[in-house]
Amino acid sequence: MREYDEPPDKYAWIVYAIAAGAFGVIAGYVIAVQGGSARPAPPAAVQAAAAPVVDESELRAYREILARDPKNLQAAVKAGNLLYDAQRYEEAIEFYKQAFALNPADINVSTDLGTALWYAGRADEALAQYQKSLAIDASHAQTLFNVGIVRADGKRDYAGAIEAWDALLKANPAYPDAAKVRTLMSGARARSGRAS
């Protein structure tokens, strides 16, 4: 009696399928890598989904309040904050300007306005606004921190950045991010040496 042997190619199709799948993955990877910068950008829907989203009905409500009552400080600040948090800085600027005009003693609105200007690519205007903040409180930690950032990254004024950060640490010895500020100062000193 003959012993039953399975045909040698019974599972061969599985091996071929695995090999073909592996080849497909490797070929796809090679094509993607060689494509480099020619790869298409993500679809607009994916890009939009990555950006923070504004609650448009809430924004509309603030706009309506301000249309009826342009002196409503709270609505102007909240609209500015809503747009700022959504990284819509140019739009936030207008609300912050309105709020700052209503209360020119509010250092937080002034500093937020300066930061929105900075993020909108308007370094000189940001620094001018920060000067208004420092006129309110020359030791305001967040303003001094931001002045250093704009001077270093926006103006390549490393000495000015170091001066702002030094003033921050002197005026606020218990500043929670003091170590970060010292690291930034070190980097500015190094870059300043390379720049000269």
Buried (B, 14 or more C-beta within 10 A) or exposed (E): EEEEEEEEEEEEEEEEEEEEEEEEEEEEEEEEEEEEEEEEEEEEEEEEEEEEEBEEEEBEBBEEBBEEEEEBBEBBBBBBBBBBEBEBBEBBBBBBBBBBEBEEEBBBBBBBBBBBBBBBEBBEBBBEBBEBBBEBBEEBBBBBBBBBBBBBBBBEBBBBBBBBBBBBBEBBEEBEEBEEBEEBBEBBEEBBEEEE
